[in-house]
Amino acid sequence: MKKTFKKMTALAVAFAAMTFAAVAQDSGALVEALVKKGILSDQEAEEIRADLTKEFGQTPAGKINLSSAVTQLKIYGDARVRYQWENKQDQTAGTASTNNADRSRFRYRVRLGAEYALTDKFKTGIQLETSLASDSTNNNFGNYWDKQGDQANLGLVYLEYDDTSSAPFGLADNFNVRLGKHKHPFLISQAWWDSDLNPEGISEQIGWKNVGLKDLNFTLRGGQYVITEENNSVANTDDAFLFVGQSEVNYKFNSKTSLAVAPMFIYESQGTSLSGENGVSTFDNENSVTTIGNLSVIAVPAEVKWNMFNLPNKVYATYGFNFEGNKRLKDAGVSNATLARLAKKGQNSFWNVGCEIGENKKKGDWRAGLEYRWVEAGAYSTNLSDSDFAKNEFNQQGVVAVVAYNFTDFLTGSATWMHSNDIDKGIDAGSSDAATVDLVQLDVSWKF
């Protein structure tokens, strides 16, 4: 009876281990520990190993043959169907289509990805998604159901080193490096870094906990990204780069209440290009924005999080200033007379402030948010900012409102409304000529 109890106990523990680590085909380490403790004999251990290997090999997970370097595999995906209505009215007189560009369309997106946890604190991942645009994953319905645009495009491919216990040489409490096409690590609003925009290059993050005070954390982040790749064998050609640096101070008052302030510097080198107006190529983004360079930005994002009525709440804000805003406008084709008039009040500032209540994680969850944005004509880069707000036009101020509800753990519905109007009249060049822009999005999305 005692021997039977031992075997049943060992089998139960081994089965649990196999359940929580489905990629492990041999629970040898656990069985060995049971042998050392005298719970199992050597012969009993061999019988258990044989039974586990046989049973696991007959399961779907057991038929997956993974590299010995992989310790965990996560496969994920999501899809979305969207109805979008938009209306843009230009400042200056023109055709009916430019004065009142009214458009309705049905859109969809699909994202499929895999994340691999590797040995020695490394990770790697890949994500396929619809749309070629850098700042959008949406494709349009229509064209009598053809498959043009339905191909899978590479949205992520990266190698990551993530040490959350101690940085190399014990110099910090955590350390992270990402190489390739990856999610950025910065604390910054979606207003100023589109959520679909994944940089290509390298990102670094290093952090310290309890700096001077308990629960006062300090983090440094950096990013060096390639924007354009030129043929340097041609005389006088240079690649363009984006450089980002950020320092964050985060204080946790308790487990659900925190304050974060994260000043950052963003610099964009223009480089050279062999085609396009003003030496700039047309990029594959949602709104065909072409301007690069003359971006030297100081920005200060901040956010406060807390719980109220058992719901998470957040208030956030950003203020930013571009030291090269006037040069950016001049390169975009704004006349000297207009520049002289605008110089009296400046065109270099951008800011936003917003609040959010609730979250979307499980069935019955809901979320509501309201935000106000202000971005002057030369203040920022339309290649980075939210591609939906004002159709990526600058010289705009306006609101963003969103509500979302989880019908199930995996199915969410949401509605978004954006409205903006021009800050200054008479800027009819580059991406700053809209008088008003309205947009409505109705989404149904699901995860799998």
Secondary structure, 3 states (H helix, E strand, C coil): CHHHHHHHHHHHHHHHHHHHCCCCCCCHHHHHHHHHCCCCCHHHHHHHHHHHHHHHHCCCHHHCCCCCCEEEEEEEEEEEEEEEEEEEEECCCCCHHHHCEEEEEEEEEEEEEEEEEECCCEEEEEEEECCCCCCCCCEECCHHHCCCCCCCEEEEEEEEEEECCCCHHHCCCEEEEEEEECCCCCCCCCCCCCCCCCCEEEEEEEEECCCCCCCEEEEEEEEEEEEECCCCCCCCCCCEEEEEEEEEEEEEEECCEEEEECCEEEEECCCCCCCCHHHCCCCCCCCCCCCCCCEEEEEEEEEEEEEECCEEEEEEEEEEEECCHHHHHHHCCCCHHHHHHHHCCCCCEEEEEEEEEECCCCCCCEEEEEEEEEECCCCCCCCCCCCCHHHHCCCEEEEEEEEEEECCCCEEEEEEEEEEEECCCCCCCCCCCEEEEEEEEEEEEEEC
